[in-house]
Amino acid sequence: MSKPIVATTSLAGCFGCHMSVLDIDDRILELIELVEFNKSPIDDIKKFSKKCDIGLIEGGCCNSENIHVLKDFRENCRILVSVGECAIMGGLPAMRNGIAIQECLEEAYVNGPTVVSNEEVIFPNDPELPMLLDRVYPCHEIVKIDYFLPGCPPRADLIWEALVALVTGDEMKLPYEVVKFD
């Protein structure tokens, strides 16, 4: 019997949720026995080579590339899981949501304390760069999300328990100890 296929990605976030996946420590060896990773920084596969059973998404959507990647994951993953506060609510990147894009750009490229000199007021505008969105969106506002794993980042035990339940078809038993935030 073939193993369930898992894909992971990071959008607008800090990669802390992927670090929590790695923090399952030696259970990562058990996980490798249970699943096959497809598109993921864990195995460095850059593009989907097949449909996946489970997609883990960390980070929210702050630019056009994030939207594209998220929609690609929804199309290629049977189950999609928002992992962490950035994916669920926008997290720290969403702190810019109350500030106009132009003001953010001016702070970053003209008026910021680390800007040496930008007297011509030049903003990056290469067509290769993804366009900033009007705000940072949580993943569920862009595509259907099947499960949410809270935390910043979620505890390794929470990710482990959820993945094992999804892979084995068992009910998710997530006691308070693996979900709490202290």
Summary of the structure (lengths in Angstrom):
residues: 182
radius of gyration: 18.2
end to end distance: 40.1
largest distance: 63.1
contacts: 549
relative contact order: 0.20
helix: 39%
strand: 21%
